[in-house]
Amino acid sequence: MSKKVLVSGGAGYIGSHVTVELIAAGYEVVVADNLSNCDLTCFEGVKKITGRDDIPFYQIDCCDYASVDKVFTEHKIDAVIHFAAFKAVGESVAEPIMYYRNNLVSFLNILEVAKNHGGCNVLFSSSATVYGEAEVLPVTEQTPRLPATSPYGNTKQMCEDILRDVVAATAASEGVVKGIALRYFNPIGAHPSALIGELPRGVPNNLVPFITQTAIGKRECLSIFGNDYPTADGTGVRDYIHVVDLAIGHLHALKKVCSGTGLNIYNLGTGNGYSVLEVLRAFEKACGHPIKFEIAPRRPGDIATCFSDPSKAKAE
């Protein structure tokens, strides 16, 4: 079992929930985050949930090699769970250079530092976007990766390939790197304590923060991007997985990577697809009042439907 885990991007939405589960399972955790898409609210929530005020925190940019190296020098890191990436599909279409630089350089630095410090187990936060507009649903890990519909999706494909090559190259070396790529579908929800959740800076990129901010009056209206997709109600269909379930998936993956060889890949989803309007109606039912919405143009890079076959993760 890996003893000390670096969670890069650990102050963010998924990273904070994973940190809670790691600590509950007995791991030592080091958190690194540049706070570009969050503040310290979730990290403070993690400390309250876990009762731990002594979680090491580094406010660093993983694109800075020396900063990453400093963390590995000051701690014997056994595993890295890498979340430090930009993640908005539409923004990546508008700002491809920013996405390629951040998402690739940060991961390359993590891998190089890990190798130079004697090796490490690496869990990479990949995405269902690597499947593009899949011809057959649900998608399995054997579904061909299609050319990504956005620079964001491209960076996930590239990082999977980088991890595969590094794992293969270090297999017989002293600085062995073992790896798992977890292809997330659509994480939603929050910790039962309500002390941590999805709290993005600025305008949200994901559906549920848009809904919640509209429900409490912070936003006047919810924008639904496209109602002319070839789906039952015309809105996009996605596989929504609760963030705590996703976090628990990382615990199992961490155990798996320690005993595995080569690069292993797993879908993390529910296997069920729901439309944007279905999610909105469910939220209205839960909160007890209607939520104002309008139909907006499709966003660049979005696809009609994607949901998973998660049976491999369940079996292994």
C-alpha positions in Angstrom: 0.0 0.0 0.0 1.3 3.4 -0.9 1.9 5.5 2.2 2.3 9.1 1.2 0.2 10.5 -1.7 0.7 13.8 -3.5 -2.6 15.1 -4.8 -1.8 17.8 -7.4 -4.8 20.0 -7.8 -5.9 18.8 -4.5 -7.7 22.0 -3.4 -10.2 21.7 -6.3 -13.5 19.9 -6.6 -12.5 16.3 -7.3 -9.1 16.6 -5.5 -10.7 17.7 -2.2 -13.1 14.8 -2.2 -10.3 12.3 -3.0 -8.1 13.8 -0.2 -10.9 13.2 2.3 -11.2 9.6 1.3 -7.4 9.0 1.3 -7.1 10.3 4.8 -10.1 8.3 6.0 -8.4 5.2 4.5 -5.1 5.9 6.4 -3.0 7.5 3.8 -0.7 10.5 4.4 -1.6 13.2 1.9 0.3 16.2 0.5 -1.7 18.7 -1.4 -0.4 21.0 -4.2 -2.5 23.6 -6.0 -2.0 26.9 -7.7 -5.6 28.0 -6.8 -6.2 29.1 -10.4 -9.7 27.6 -10.5 -10.5 27.6 -6.8 -9.7 29.2 -3.4 -8.9 27.6 -0.1 -12.6 27.0 0.8 -12.5 23.3 -0.1 -9.1 22.7 1.5 -10.4 24.2 4.7 -13.5 22.0 4.4 -11.2 19.0 4.1 -9.5 19.9 7.3 -12.8 20.2 9.1 -14.1 16.9 7.8 -11.0 15.0 8.6 -10.1 16.8 11.8 -6.6 17.3 10.4 -5.0 20.8 10.6 -1.6 19.4 9.6 -2.1 18.4 6.0 0.9 19.7 4.1 -0.2 22.3 1.4 2.0 23.8 -1.3 0.6 26.7 -3.3 2.6 25.9 -6.5 2.2 25.7 -10.2 3.0 22.2 -11.4 4.3 23.7 -14.6 7.3 24.9 -12.5 9.7 22.0 -12.4 11.6 23.3 -9.4 8.4 23.7 -7.3 7.4 20.1 -8.0 10.9 18.9 -7.3 10.8 20.7 -3.9 7.7 18.7 -2.9 9.4 15.4 -3.7 12.6 16.5 -1.9 10.7 17.3 1.3 8.5 14.3 1.2 8.9 10.6 0.2 6.1 10.5 -2.3 4.9 6.9 -3.0 2.0 7.9 -5.3 0.7 10.9 -7.2 -2.9 11.5 -8.1 -2.8 14.2 -10.8 -5.7 16.7 -11.1 -3.7 19.8 -12.0 -5.2 20.5 -15.4 -7.5 23.0 -17.1 -10.8 21.3 -17.9 -13.2 23.5 -19.8 -14.0 22.2 -23.3 -15.2 25.5 -24.7 -12.4 27.5 -23.2 -9.8 25.0 -24.7 -11.2 25.7 -28.2 -10.8 29.4 -27.6 -7.4 29.2 -25.8 -5.6 26.1 -27.2 -2.1 27.2 -26.4 -2.9 27.8 -22.7 -4.4 24.3 -22.5 -1.6 22.5 -24.2 1.1 24.3 -22.2 -0.6 23.8 -18.8 -2.0 20.3 -19.2 1.1 18.8 -20.9 3.9 20.6 -19.0 2.4 20.0 -15.6 2.1 16.3 -16.2 5.5 16.0 -17.8 7.0 17.7 -14.7 5.2 15.3 -12.4 6.5 12.3 -14.3 10.0 13.4 -14.6 10.4 14.4 -11.0 8.8 11.1 -9.9 11.2 9.2 -12.0 14.2 11.2 -10.8 13.2 10.6 -7.2 13.2 6.8 -7.5 9.9 6.1 -9.1 6.3 6.4 -8.1 2.7 5.2 -8.7 0.8 7.6 -10.8 -3.0 7.9 -11.2 -3.9 10.2 -14.1 -7.1 12.1 -14.3 -8.3 11.3 -17.8 -11.7 11.9 -19.4 -14.4 10.4 -21.4 -13.6 13.1 -24.0 -10.9 10.8 -25.4 -13.7 8.7 -27.0 -14.9 11.7 -29.1 -18.2 11.1 -30.8 -18.2 7.3 -30.3 -20.1 5.3 -32.9 -21.2 2.6 -30.4 -22.5 3.2 -26.9 -21.9 2.5 -24.1 -18.1 3.0 -24.5 -15.8 0.5 -23.0 -12.0 0.8 -22.5 -11.6 -1.0 -25.8 -13.7 1.6 -27.7 -11.3 3.3 -30.1 -10.2 6.8 -29.2 -11.4 9.1 -31.9 -9.8 12.4 -32.8 -10.8 14.6 -29.9 -13.4 17.3 -30.5 -11.4 19.9 -28.5 -7.9 20.8 -27.4 -8.9 19.7 -23.9 -9.7 16.2 -25.2 -6.4 16.2 -27.1 -4.4 16.9 -24.0 -6.1 14.0 -22.2 -5.2 11.6 -25.1 -1.6 12.9 -25.2 -1.1 12.5 -21.5 -2.4 8.9 -21.6 0.1 8.2 -24.3 2.9 10.0 -22.4 2.1 7.9 -19.3 2.0 4.7 -21.3 5.5 5.4 -22.8 7.0 6.4 -19.4 5.6 3.3 -17.7 7.1 1.1 -20.5 10.4 2.9 -20.5 11.0 2.8 -16.7 9.8 -0.8 -16.2 13.3 -2.2 -15.9 14.9 0.9 -14.3 15.4 2.1 -10.7 13.0 4.9 -11.2 10.0 2.7 -12.1 6.7 4.5 -12.7 3.5 2.5 -12.6 0.4 4.1 -14.0 -3.4 4.0 -14.2 -5.5 6.4 -16.3 -9.0 6.9 -15.0 -11.5 8.0 -17.7 -14.0 10.0 -15.8 -17.5 10.7 -17.1 -19.3 13.6 -15.4 -18.7 14.1 -11.7 -21.5 15.9 -9.8 -22.7 16.3 -6.2 -20.9 17.1 -3.0 -19.7 15.6 0.3 -22.6 14.8 2.7 -21.2 17.3 5.1 -21.7 20.1 2.5 -18.4 21.5 3.6 -16.9 20.8 0.2 -18.4 20.8 -3.2 -18.1 22.2 -6.7 -17.1 25.9 -6.2 -15.5 27.1 -9.4 -14.1 30.6 -9.7 -15.9 32.8 -12.2 -18.5 31.4 -14.6 -18.9 27.6 -14.1 -18.2 25.3 -17.0 -20.2 22.3 -15.7 -24.0 21.9 -15.5 -24.7 21.4 -11.8 -22.9 24.6 -10.5 -24.9 26.5 -13.1 -28.1 25.0 -11.8 -27.3 25.6 -8.1 -26.3 29.2 -8.7 -29.5 29.8 -10.6 -31.6 28.1 -8.0 -30.3 30.4 -5.2 -30.6 33.5 -7.3 -27.0 34.1 -7.9 -27.7 33.8 -11.6 -30.9 35.0 -13.3 -31.1 32.2 -15.8 -29.6 28.8 -16.6 -28.3 28.5 -20.2 -28.8 25.1 -21.8 -26.4 24.8 -24.7 -28.3 23.3 -27.6 -31.7 21.5 -27.8 -31.3 20.1 -31.3 -29.1 17.1 -30.6 -30.3 13.7 -31.7 -31.5 12.7 -28.2 -34.9 12.1 -26.7 -35.4 15.7 -25.7 -32.8 17.4 -27.9 -30.4 18.2 -25.0 -27.0 16.5 -24.5 -26.9 13.2 -22.6 -24.1 12.4 -20.2 -23.1 9.8 -17.6 -23.2 11.6 -14.2 -21.2 10.0 -11.4 -21.4 11.2 -7.8 -18.1 12.8 -6.8 -17.8 10.7 -3.6 -18.2 7.5 -5.6 -15.5 8.8 -8.0 -13.2 9.5 -5.0 -13.7 6.0 -3.7 -12.8 4.7 -7.1 -9.4 6.3 -6.7 -8.8 4.4 -3.5 -9.4 1.1 -5.3 -7.2 2.3 -8.3 -4.4 3.2 -5.9 -4.4 -0.4 -4.5 -4.6 -1.7 -8.1 -1.7 0.3 -9.4 0.7 -0.9 -6.7 0.2 -4.5 -7.9 -0.2 -3.9 -11.6 2.2 -3.8 -14.5 2.0 -1.6 -17.6 -0.6 1.1 -18.1 -4.1 0.1 -16.9 -7.1 2.1 -18.1 -10.6 2.3 -16.4 -13.9 4.0 -17.1 -15.4 5.6 -14.0 -19.1 6.2 -14.6 -22.5 4.7 -13.8 -23.4 3.2 -17.1 -26.5 5.4 -17.4 -27.1 8.4 -19.5 -29.3 11.4 -18.5 -30.1 14.5 -20.5 -29.5 18.1 -19.3 -33.3 18.6 -19.0 -33.7 15.4 -17.0 -31.0 16.6 -14.5 -32.7 20.0 -14.3 -36.1 18.5 -13.6 -34.7 16.3 -10.9 -33.0 19.3 -9.3 -36.3 21.3 -9.4 -38.1 18.4 -7.7 -35.4 18.2 -5.0 -35.3 21.9 -4.2 -39.1 22.4 -4.6 -39.3 25.2 -7.1 -38.8 25.8 -10.8 -35.5 27.0 -12.2 -35.5 29.5 -15.1 -33.7 28.4 -18.1 -33.1 29.5 -21.7 -31.8 27.6 -24.8 -28.4 28.9 -26.0 -26.4 27.9 -29.0 -24.3 24.7 -28.8 -20.9 25.1 -27.3 -17.8 24.3 -29.5 -16.5 20.8 -28.8 -19.7 19.4 -27.2 -21.1 16.1 -28.4 -24.6 14.7 -28.3 -24.3 11.6 -26.1 -21.7 9.7 -24.1 -22.1 7.2 -21.3 -19.9 4.4 -20.0 -19.7 0.7 -19.6 -18.0 0.6 -16.1 -17.9 -3.2 -15.8 -14.1 -3.5 -16.0 -13.6 -1.3 -13.0 -16.3 -3.2 -11.1 -14.8 -6.5 -11.9 -11.2 -5.6 -11.1 
